[in-house]
């Protein structure tokens, strides 16, 4: 995999995590759909945790925490922070809501789950990270993108919480491009904030403000078939729920929105999609 390592960059995406109900069932589904292999990870002592890898590269973690923490089964993007308590205070100061934490996971670190002002869920992480983990718009196994009402307003919120404007040169840079805000690490895009027609109260999760998670696969058709074969479903309407056309002609053919058997929403994207 190519691209900058983002796990050690404060303010950048540093990990993807699924709060699942059944770890074994989640491993079977994501192994079949994404071709991941799994190795035991570490959270708190005695707690089950699995790290999903593609070709030996860590992509995401899965923990059976949904029932324990009364969380919906969902994918969450975590951002690296120096101090979880300070980050939580900044979230509250800027109108966000903290739902869980900070929770200690000794000896690795501390985490908190929150929502931004429009209701999009995300996490912050303080502590040791998976050093080989990274996201990027090209050449990495995953990509993250905020779908929100106003990308510029969201950038003010996240920039304050994650201190994008205060970091050392070369850590994280933001640029404003039409109705999007792009976060870069070493000049390479690692996340994007995108304005669009979202509905905070929509009964359809793909229409709500959210951090979208895409996983890249070598054979999109085979992965989509594996979703339904293993108890998941295809979600019609694309990433914006049909409320906005694909960004480029034919773009919708290279991405398919799906749910896992417990309802977690994510996108499958063909390798090489631009």
C-alpha positions in Angstrom: 0.0 0.0 0.0 1.2 3.5 -0.8 0.4 6.9 0.7 1.3 8.7 3.9 1.0 7.1 7.3 -1.7 9.1 9.1 -1.8 7.2 12.4 1.0 9.3 14.0 -0.4 12.7 12.7 -2.3 14.6 15.4 -5.7 15.7 13.9 -5.7 13.2 11.1 -7.8 10.0 10.8 -6.0 7.3 12.8 -8.2 4.3 12.9 -11.5 2.7 11.8 -13.6 0.7 14.2 -16.7 -1.4 14.1 -18.8 -1.8 17.2 -20.3 -5.2 16.5 -22.6 -7.5 18.4 -20.9 -10.8 17.5 -17.2 -10.7 16.7 -17.1 -14.1 15.1 -20.0 -13.3 12.8 -18.5 -10.0 11.8 -15.2 -11.6 11.0 -16.9 -14.2 8.7 -18.8 -11.5 6.9 -16.0 -9.0 6.4 -13.5 -11.8 5.6 -15.8 -12.9 2.8 -16.8 -9.5 1.5 -13.4 -7.7 1.8 -11.0 -10.5 1.7 -9.6 -9.5 5.1 -7.7 -11.8 7.4 -7.9 -11.2 11.2 -5.4 -11.2 14.0 -6.2 -10.7 17.7 -5.8 -7.1 18.9 -5.8 -5.5 22.3 -8.3 -3.3 24.1 -8.9 -3.8 27.8 -7.5 -6.9 29.3 -9.7 -9.9 28.6 -11.8 -8.1 26.0 -12.0 -9.7 22.5 -10.9 -7.5 19.6 -9.9 -8.3 16.0 -7.7 -6.3 13.6 -8.7 -6.8 10.0 -5.8 -6.8 7.5 -5.6 -6.7 3.7 -2.4 -8.1 2.3 -0.8 -7.7 5.7 -1.8 -4.0 6.1 -4.1 -3.2 9.0 -7.3 -1.6 7.9 -9.8 -1.6 10.8 -10.7 -3.0 14.2 -13.8 -4.9 15.2 -15.0 -5.2 18.8 -18.2 -6.7 20.3 -19.0 -3.5 22.1 -22.4 -2.5 20.6 -24.4 -4.2 23.4 -22.0 -3.3 26.2 -21.9 0.4 25.4 -25.5 0.5 24.1 -24.2 1.6 20.7 -25.7 1.1 17.2 -23.7 -1.3 15.0 -21.7 1.2 12.9 -18.4 2.1 11.5 -16.6 4.9 13.3 -13.7 7.1 12.1 -11.3 8.0 14.9 -8.9 11.0 14.9 -5.6 11.2 16.8 -5.5 13.8 19.6 -2.8 14.6 22.1 -5.2 14.8 25.1 -8.7 13.1 25.0 -10.0 15.2 27.9 -9.0 18.5 26.2 -10.5 17.3 22.9 -13.8 16.4 24.6 -13.9 19.8 26.2 -13.4 21.4 22.8 -16.2 19.3 21.3 -18.6 20.5 24.0 -17.4 24.1 23.7 -18.2 24.1 20.0 -21.7 22.6 20.2 -20.9 18.9 19.7 -22.2 16.1 21.9 -20.0 13.6 23.7 -21.7 10.2 24.0 -19.1 8.0 25.5 -15.8 8.6 27.3 -13.1 9.3 27.5 -12.7 5.6 28.2 -9.3 4.1 29.2 -7.9 1.1 27.3 -4.7 0.5 29.1 -1.9 0.4 28.1 -2.8 1.6 24.6 -4.7 4.8 25.3 -8.1 6.5 25.8 -11.0 7.0 23.5 -14.2 9.1 23.3 -17.2 8.9 20.9 -19.0 12.1 19.9 -21.3 13.7 17.3 -20.6 17.0 15.6 -23.2 19.9 15.5 -25.1 18.2 12.7 -25.2 14.8 14.3 -22.3 13.0 12.4 -20.6 10.5 14.7 -16.8 10.3 15.1 -14.3 9.3 17.7 -11.1 10.7 19.2 -8.1 8.6 20.3 -5.2 9.5 22.6 -2.4 7.0 22.8 -0.5 4.3 21.0 -1.6 3.8 17.4 -1.2 1.2 14.6 1.9 2.8 13.0 1.4 1.2 9.5 -2.3 2.3 9.3 -3.2 5.0 6.8 -6.0 6.2 4.6 -5.7 8.1 1.3 -7.8 9.0 -1.7 -5.6 6.8 -3.8 -3.6 3.6 -3.2 -4.9 2.7 0.3 -7.5 0.2 1.4 -9.9 2.7 2.9 -11.1 6.3 2.5 -13.2 8.5 4.8 -15.4 11.4 3.8 -17.9 13.6 5.8 -21.2 14.1 4.2 -22.6 17.3 5.8 -24.9 20.3 5.3 -22.1 22.8 5.0 -18.5 21.6 4.7 -17.0 25.0 5.6 -19.1 25.2 8.8 -18.0 21.6 9.6 -14.4 22.5 9.0 -14.6 25.3 11.6 -15.9 22.7 14.1 -13.4 19.9 13.3 -10.6 22.4 12.8 -11.2 23.7 16.3 -11.6 20.3 17.9 -8.7 18.6 16.2 -6.6 21.8 16.0 -5.9 21.5 12.3 -4.8 25.2 12.1 -2.4 24.9 15.0 -0.3 21.8 13.9 3.3 21.9 12.9 3.9 22.3 9.2 3.6 19.1 7.3 1.2 17.5 9.8 -2.3 18.4 8.5 -3.3 21.0 6.0 -6.7 22.0 4.8 -7.8 23.5 1.5 -11.2 24.8 0.4 -12.2 23.5 -3.0 -15.6 24.5 -4.3 -18.1 23.0 -1.9 -15.5 20.7 -0.3 -12.8 20.9 2.3 -9.8 18.6 1.8 -7.6 17.5 4.7 -4.0 16.5 3.6 -1.1 14.9 5.2 2.3 15.4 3.4 0.3 16.8 0.5 -1.8 13.7 0.0 -5.6 13.9 0.7 -6.5 11.8 3.7 -10.1 13.0 4.3 -12.7 15.2 2.7 -15.6 17.2 4.0 -18.4 17.4 1.4 -21.4 19.7 1.4 -24.7 18.1 0.2 -28.4 17.5 0.6 -28.4 15.8 4.0 -31.4 15.4 6.4 -30.6 15.1 10.1 -33.9 13.5 10.9 -34.1 11.2 7.9 -35.1 7.6 8.7 -32.5 6.5 6.1 -29.0 6.6 7.6 -27.3 7.3 4.2 -29.2 10.6 4.0 -28.1 11.8 7.5 -24.9 13.8 8.1 -22.3 11.1 8.6 -18.7 10.1 8.2 -18.8 7.8 5.2 -16.3 4.9 5.1 -15.2 3.3 1.8 -13.3 0.0 1.5 -11.6 -0.8 -1.7 -11.8 -4.2 -3.2 -10.2 -5.8 -6.3 -13.4 -7.3 -7.7 -16.4 -5.1 -6.9 -19.0 -7.5 -8.4 -17.7 -10.4 -6.4 -17.7 -8.4 -3.2 -21.3 -7.2 -3.8 -22.4 -10.8 -4.4 -20.6 -11.8 -1.2 -22.6 -9.2 0.8 -25.9 -10.8 0.0 -24.6 -14.3 0.2 -23.5 -13.7 3.8 -26.6 -11.9 5.1 -26.0 -8.3 4.2 -27.9 -6.1 1.7 -27.3 -3.5 -1.1 -28.6 -0.1 -0.3 -30.2 1.7 -3.2 -29.6 5.4 -4.0 -25.8 5.6 -3.7 -23.8 7.4 -1.1 -26.1 10.4 -1.0 -29.3 8.3 -0.9 -30.3 9.4 -4.4 -30.4 13.0 -3.3 -27.4 13.9 -5.4 -26.0 12.5 -8.6 -22.5 10.9 -8.7 -19.7 13.4 -8.8 -18.6 12.2 -12.2 -20.3 10.3 -15.1 -20.1 6.5 -14.4 -18.9 7.2 -10.8 -21.8 5.4 -9.3 -20.9 2.2 -11.2 -17.6 1.9 -9.3 -19.1 2.3 -5.8 -21.9 0.4 -4.1 -23.4 1.2 -0.7 -24.1 -1.9 1.4 -25.1 -3.0 4.9 -23.7 -5.8 7.0 -26.1 -8.3 8.6 -26.4 -6.0 11.7 -27.1 -2.9 9.7 -23.7 -1.2 9.6 -23.5 1.0 6.5 -20.3 1.2 4.4 -19.3 1.6 0.7 -17.5 -0.9 -1.5 -15.3 0.8 -4.1 -13.4 -0.8 -6.9 -9.6 -0.6 -6.7 -8.4 2.2 -9.1 -11.5 4.3 -8.9 -10.7 7.9 -9.3 
